[in-house]
Structure formats: structure tokens, C-alpha cells
Amino acid sequence: MATLDGLPPLREVIQRHGLDAKKALGQNFLLDLNLTQKIARSAGPLEDATVIEVGPGPGGLTRAILSLGARKLIAIERDSRCLPALAEIAEHYPGRLEVIEGDALKVDFDALAADGPVKIIANLPYNVGTQLLLNWLLPKSWPPFWDSLTLMFQKEVGLRIVAREDDDHYGRLGVLAGWRTEARMVFDVPPQAFTPPPKVTSSVVHLTPRQAPLPCDVKKLETVTQAAFGQRRKMLRQSLKALGGEALLSKAGIDPVRRAETLSVEEFVTLANVL
């Protein structure tokens, strides 16, 4: 079967290197190269960009990113079994792919940032995806080192990222993503696109940083959202009782009988600022 980039089909690569997906690493491999190209294209032009990919596995998305002309790709892979397959891709695209073996949660991403735009494109391992997103959303300094995030999550997580007030999926993640970024759903990916197929649909989400988000202390915003959504069905005067309850809400000009999911991102920022 012909491929888009002259490299062997991914099924063959997986078989040759004995790469069965490991549940403990949250692995589900994407084998359809047309689909991986669609994901990579969602990040916009790549020719002048340094791209960072987390969890490349056998390299389906890696190949798509490089075939679309990314100037440089830095791939972070924890599973040493995948390194020989990635080395074959690096040989096919000389000087453009750097592979770092390690845990993405412990990588200093700022240190990887280069001249020109940095785009993060990844089919994130299910078990660390949300934590990685929070790490990229909540650095001490802003704007961040990255120009865009094009990430695949379980659809339920994707809906929480893009949700706004009065949406059933709206919660802490929606507030934090909405505060610092413009986030949108790009498209869904069915379970059968993966090997092995997960039990849920996945979604690609694209985020771009707001250059000047509303001024706010990150820790205070985290505290307020955690308390409010920790008891989301209760009125705010009750869920925020430990933070000042009615007095805090009165200062922020917010009706104490409202519930967390009715507050806009701007109102949460106001609460954090008067805390």
C-alpha cells in the first residue's frame, strides 16, 4: 500500500518493532495518515514553525507534521520501544526531527522554545492530557512560549475546554482556558481510527493565546473556580462560604443565589480579584 511520504505503512512499522499500545501509558495509535495530516493542517502553516509533539508513539502524526513542511519538530516520547521507529523517520527527514526520551510532565518546555513561532501539536496520552494542558495554560509569565496548541483529547474533555457559562460541560477547565485563550473544537475522531480503539470518541481542539487576558492572579482564580465548581449544584453563597461567601460576592457585585455554571469568565476573574 502506498503512503503519503515514501515511508512504510504504519501497521508494518508497528508489527516490525513489536509496538502494541500500552494501556498504562494511555496509548492509542493513529494509523490513518490522511487523518494525521488533517490534524497537522489544523495548526495552520508549519513551514516557519518549530513544532513540539508529545507522545508520538510509532510516528503517524510526526510523519504528517514533517511532510507538511515543519522547519523543526521536537518529539517527546516516554516509551523507549518507539525510539527505533522514530529514528527511521528522522533519517528520512535529515536534520528536522529531534526526539527526546522522557516524561512530558517533567520537561522544561520553555527551554525548547526557539526563534520563530512554536506550535504544539499532539495526540495526547489520555492519562496526562489535562495536566499538560493546565501546565501550558498557567505559566507564571504570559504570553506563553507557544503560538498555538492543536491537541487531541477525549471528546468529553474537549467539550469542557471550549465550554462557556450555562453549558453543562462548563467548569474549572472552561474558565481557565477561556480566560487565557480562544479555544474551539475542530473535528471529532471516531474510536475505530485508533489501534486499539478507545471506548470513547476523541476531538481535536485548537487554542490560541489571548495577548492580554484580563489581569488576575492565577492562584486566586484556581482557588475560586475550585471552590465554586467543587459544589456546582449549590448556590455560590454556600460553595464559596470558606472564601468569604456573601461578603465576597457582594464585593464582586454577584448575586449570592446564583450557581457556578452561570458565571462568565469575566465574573470569575472579578471574584478572584476581590478575594
LUMSEBA-806366 format. One record per residue (C-alpha): z, y, x. Coordinates in steps of 0.2 Angstrom, whole numbers, plus 5000, padded with zeros to 4 digits. Layout:
LUMSEBA-806366
ZYX/...
//
This chain:
LUMSEBA-806366
500050005000/499550175007/500950305010/500850495010/501250515028/500550365038/502250285040/502650115032/503150095014/505050125012/505349955004/504649875020/505749985031/507249935021/506849755022/506449765041/508049855045/509149755033/509649915024/510549855007/511350004999/513250005001/514250054986/515750114997/514550245005/513950294987/512150244992/510650234980/509050244989/507550334983/505950244986/504650344977/503850464990/502950564976/504750594968/505450634985/504050764988/504450834971/506250864976/505750944993/504551054984/505851124973/506651204988/505151324990/504151345006/504851255021/503651305035/504851435042/506451345037/507751245046/508251115033/509851015033/509950845024/511550745020/511450555018/509550525022/509850335022/508150255026/507250425026/506250445009/506750625007/506750655026/504950605026/504450715011/505350865019/504450845036/502750805028/502850975018/502951065035/504851105038/504951185055/506551085059/507550955050/509350915054/509950755045/511750695045/511950515042/513650415042/512850245041/512350185059/511250045051/510050185045/509850265063/508350155069/507350195053/507650375056/507250365074/505450295069/505250455058/505750565072/504450485083/503150515070/503650695069/504050745088/505250875091/505550915072/506950795067/508750795074/509850655067/511750675068/512850525066/514450575057/515350615041/514650765032/516350815026/516850845045/515350935051/515351115056/513851175046/513951355052/513651295069/512051205064/511351365056/509851435066/508651585066/507751605050/508151535033/509251375032/508951265016/510051115012/509050985003/509950814999/510150664988/512050674990/513050524991/513950514974/515650494981/515650654991/514350764982/515550884973/516650914988/515250954999/514551074986/516351164985/516351175004/514651265003/515151374989/516851434995/516751485014/517851625019/516351745023/514951775011/513351775010/513451605017/512351525031/511251445019/509751525009/509751384995/510451224990/509251094982/510450944978/510450784968/511950744958/512450634943/511750724928/513450754921/513950844937/512350944937/512751004919/514451054925/513751154939/512551254928/513651274913/514251434906/515551484893/515551404876/514651254883/515551084883/515251054901/515951224907/517451204918/518051254935/516451204944/515351304932/516451464936/516451444955/514551404955/514151544943/515251674952/514351654969/512651584965/511251574952/511151394948/509851304937/509351124933/507651074940/507250904933/508050734929/507850574939/507950404929/509050264936/507550154939/506950274953/508350214964/508750054973/509949994967/509850084950/511450184946/512150164929/511850354925/510350474926/510350594940/509750784941/509150894954/510051064954/509451224964/510651354969/510351524977/511751634984/512151804975/512151934989/513552024981/514651924970/516052014960/517452054973/518851914971/520051814982/519351634982/521151554982/521651654967/520051614957/520351424961/522151444956/521751524939/520251404935/521351254940/522751304928/521651364914/520551204914/521951084918/522451114900/520751164892/521151124874/522751234874/522751424872/522751524888/524551594885/525051414886/523951344900/524251504911/526151514907/526551464925/525551614932/526251744920/525551694903/525451834890/525851964903/524451914915/523251904900/523752074893/523452154910/521752074911/521352134893/521151954887/521651884870/523051754874/522551644859/520851614867/520451444877/519751424894/518051374889/517751534880/518051644896/516551714905/516451704924/516751894925/518351874914/519051734926/518651854941/519651994932/521151864929/521151814947/521152004952/522652044942/523551884947/
//
